[in-house]
Amino acid sequence: MSIKVSIVGGSGYAGGELLRLLLFHPEVEIGQVTSESSAGRFVHTRHPNLRSVTRLKFTPLEMLEPCDLLFVALPHGEAAGRMDHFAGLAERVVDLSADFRLRDAAAYARWYEHEHPAPHWLERFVYGLPEIYREQIRGARYVSGVGCNATATNLAVWPLFAQGVADSARGVVVEVKAGSSESGATAGPSSHHPDRSHAVRSFAPTGHRHTAEVLQALGQAGAATQVHMSVTAIELVRGVLATAHAFVRPELREGMDVMGLWKVYRQSYGEEPFVRIVRERQGIYRYPEPKILAGSNYAEVGFDYDPESGRIVAIAAIDNLMKGAAGSAVQCMNLMCGWDETTGLSFPGLHPV
């Protein structure tokens, strides 16, 4: 039997991606899509790719009705104070904002520069990255969204730390290149965004907030390490490319080579439905490339190794609006409801682009 789902905050990019995916999902019926600024208007007025696909209209938040599962795609900081209300309307909630990504209230205050408005909710949410938290997501009632830069970084380095290959004492340095849609802009990081603090924070040479999610995930792997992340904008609308530098543990350097790294990444991702390991000897796309992932829920992960220094270069590419937001949210819904987690997410990306 299908379930009824609704979207709170459906006029933004993430809400639009959710709507696009859910309209073609075989197990769901869309109840409502809310927007305060566009209430009463057809959803295609904000998402023109959905013209002639649906006749749904935006409704105001005050008219939100009960449903089986609620996606919340409000700007950061707006969901936390309303979660008691949302939880009363739906048995399951997937929140795409940063409000419930961190388990520790002190860490939230450090990285977001204010106290969490509903700390009693933090432990009730599961972090919504299936590649690391799949078993916790299965059957969960509350799942958080993921930071797109954190997702690319976590997928790049998780196998190295989870399998004890990387030297935790030396930490990891990550350079993330991100498209303009990450900030809610269409042309670049200076474009208008309704939440200016988020737009500014989306591109940060130091102190990027998504660092906290990487630290949390690596802590899950038992790796107490430092993470140094820089996020800069590039001339791309969709896409994130993370290039991470870590070092092999001294006692493992002898005998480590690229084939050894193949084994590490295959052990972590060999059975993952949405992770493609990419390291080719020839061709145009020898390493992960975000532009050919546009519209898909796939992540591409690649690597290289410098035997002289023991440095591993780990690379991951995603579509920030899909694997970094709406796609992972739908993947989590599938797990929460006991469906095949690939349901409604099989689009492979475009080529050529």
N, C-alpha and C positions, 0 to 999 in steps of 0.2 A: 504494500500500500504506500502511496505517495504521502509526503508530509507537507505541511504548509509552512513556508518560510517568508520572512519579511526582511527588508533592509532599512535600517535607520541611517539617514545621511546618504541618500542615493544619488545626489547631484554631482559629487566629486568624481575624480578619476577612478579611485578604488571602488566606489559604489557602482559606477558605470560598468566596470569590468565584472563585478559580481553579478550584475543584472544580465550582462551578455552571457555569462556562463550558465546562470540558473535558468534562463529562458529555454535552454536546450538540454537541461539535465533531466533524464528520464524519470527520476524518483521524486521530484519536487513540484509543488504548485506555489507560485508566487502570490502572496497575499497583498502586501502593501510595500510601497517604496516612499519613504518620507523625505521631504525637503522643506525647510522654512521659506527659503527665498523663491522657490519655484512651485509652491503648492497650487494645485489646480491645473497645472500645465502638463502636457504630455511629456513623458520621459525623453522622447526623442528631441525635444527642444534643448536638452543639455547633452544628450548622447546621440548625435545625428546618425551614427552607424546603425541605430536601432529603428530608424524610420521604416515603417511598413512591416516591422517585425512584431511589434506589440502596440496595443492601444492603452497600456497602463498610464495612469497619471500620478504625479506626485501628490501625496497627502501631507498635511501638517502633523507634526509629532504628537500633538494633543489628541489626534484621532487614531493613534496606533492601537490596534486590536490584538488580542491574544493570538499566538501562533505556536507551532511546534518548535521551531528554531529561529532565532533572531540573529541576524548579522548586524553589527554596529560599526558604522564607518564614519563616525563623527571626527572632527578635528581633535588632535591630542588635547587631553585635559577636560573634555566635555562628557565623556562616558562615565568616568569614575563616580561623580556625584549622583548619577542617575541609575547606577547598576541595580540598586534595590528594586526600583520600579521596573526595569527591564526584566529582571529575573522573575518578577511576579507575572509577567506577560508570556514568558516562554520557558519551557522546561530546559532548553539548551540555548546557550549564547556563545557566539564567536565574535570577539571584539577585535577589530583591525587596528585600533590605535595603539599608542605606546603605554596606555594607562595601566595595563596589567601584565606587561611583559616581564617585569622583574619581580622576583619573589621576596626581595628584602626591601623594606620601607626605607631603611637608611641609604641603601644604594640608589633608590629612586630619588631621594632628596639630594643626594650628591650630584647626580647626573642631570636632573631636571630643575634643580635650584629652587625647589619648594617642597613642602611636606605633601605626602600623598593624601588626598582627601578621603579615601576609603581604604585604609590599610588592612582592615579585616577581610577584604576581598582578595588580597594578593595571593595567599596560599591556596585559594579555591580555584585559581586558574592554572591551566597547564600551558606551557609555552608551545606554540603551534608550529613547530618544525618537525614533521613526521620522521625525517631521517635520523633524528636523535631521540625524539620523545614519542615514538609511535605507540608503544604499549600504554603509556600514560594517557594518550589521546583517545584510545579505544574506549568507548563507553563513557567518556568524560562529559560533564554537563557544561563546563565553562572552559573555553580555550581562548588564549590570547592570539593576536596577530604577531607577525614577525617584522623586524626592521629589515628593509631590503639590503642595506649595506652589511648588516650583521649576517643575513642569510648567506650572501655570497662568501663572506669571510669564513663563517662557520663551516660551510660545505668545503671550502678550500683546505682548511687546516685541521678539521675535526679528526680525520684518520691519523694524522701525524701525532697528535697528542693522545688520542684515545688508545692507540696501540703502543704508546711509549717510545716512539721513534724520535720525536723532536726534543731538544734540550730545553726544558722548562726554565732553567736558570738564565738562558739567554733571551727568552721572550720571543715575540713575533712582531714584525713590522709589516703593516698593510697599507698599500696605496689603492684607493678605490676611485674609479672613474664612473661618474653617474650621469644619466640623462636628465633633462630639465623637468620631466614629469614627476620626478621625485619630490620636487618642491611645490608641486601643484601648478607649475608654470608651463607655458607652451613654447616659449622661445629661449628662456635662460633663467638663471637664478635670480635676476633682478626683477623679473616679471611679477605682477600682482598675485598675491596669495592671501586668502582670507585669514590665515593664521600666520602672521609675519614672523613670529618667533620660530615656527617650524621651518619656514622658508629659509631663514638665515642659518639655522642649525643644520639644514640638509647638506650644506657644503662647508666643511670646516677642516682646515689643515691640521688642527689639533683639537683635542677634547670633544670629539664627536660622540653624541649620546649613544649611538649604536654600539660603541665600544663595550658598554655595560652588558649587553646581551652576549657578546663574544666571551667576556670574562665569565659570565654565568654558565654558558655552555661548556667551556673548557674546565670550569670547576666541577661540572657534572662528570667530566672525564677524569677527575682527580688530578688535573694539571694546574697547580698554582703557578701562574706565569703572568708576565706583563704583556699587554697588548697595546701597540702604538699604531693608531689608525689615522690616516688622512683621507678626506673625501673631497674631491674636486670635480667641477662640472666640465663636461665635454659637449661638443656639438652633436647631440643625439637626443631624441625625445624619450624613447624607451630604452632601458638597458642599464645594467651595472656590470662592471668588470673589476674584480678584486685580484690584486697581485700581492701575495704574501711571501715574506722571507722568514724562514726559520732555519735552525741549525740541527744537524743530527747529533744525538748524544755521543760524547767522545768514545765511549766503549763500543759503539755500533758503527763507527766510521769505516773501520777496516772491512772491506767486502760490500759496503753499501754502494749501489749504483742505480741507474734508472730502472733496471728490471726489478730491483728490490722495491722501488717505489711503486711499480705496477702492482706488485703483490699486495702492498699496503692498501692501495686504493681499491683494488678488486675485493679485498676482504671486507672493506666497509661498504662498498657501493655495487658490488657485483650483482646483487639481487634487487637493487633499488629501481622502482619503475620510472622515476623521473630524474635520475642522474646519469648522464652520459659521460664516460671517461674519454677525453679527446687529447691524444698526443700522436700526431701523424708524422711520418718521415717526409712526406711530400704532399703537394696540393696547396690550395689557397688557404684553407682553414686548418692549420696544423695544431692550433691551440684554441681554447674556448673563445667564442665570438658572440657578443650579446645581440648583434643585429639580426642574426639568423634565428634567434629565439623569440622574436617579437610575437606576442599573442600566445605563446606556449607556456606550459607549466614546467618545462624541462630546465634543468641546470646542467651546464657543461663544466667539467672539472678536468684540469690538466696539470702538468708538473714538469720540472726539470731539476737537474742536480749538478752542482759544481764540486767535484771530488777534491779539489785542491783546498777549498775552504770549508767543506762540509755543509755548504748552504743549499737548502731546498727552496726552490721557487714554486709555490703552489698558486694556481690560477683558477678562478671560477667566474662564470658568466651566467646571468639570469636576466629575464624581463622583470624589472622592478615592480610593475603593476600586476604581474602574474605570480611567479614563484616567490616574489618579494611582497605579495599582498593578497589579491583576490584568489589566485590559483591555489596557494597554500591553504587559504581559508576554506575553499571548497573541498580540497583534499582532506582537511581535518573533519569537515562535516561528514564526508563519506566514512571515515574511520569511526566517528562518534556514533553514526547510525548503523554501523555494521555492514555497509556496502563495500563493494570492490573500490579501493581508494582511487583508482584511475577513472571512475565513472564521470563522464562529462568533461574530461580533461585530456583527451587523446590528440588534440591538434599538435602537430610536430614543429610548427614554426615555418617561416617562409624562405624560399630560395629560388631565384636570386632576389636580392633586396637592394 
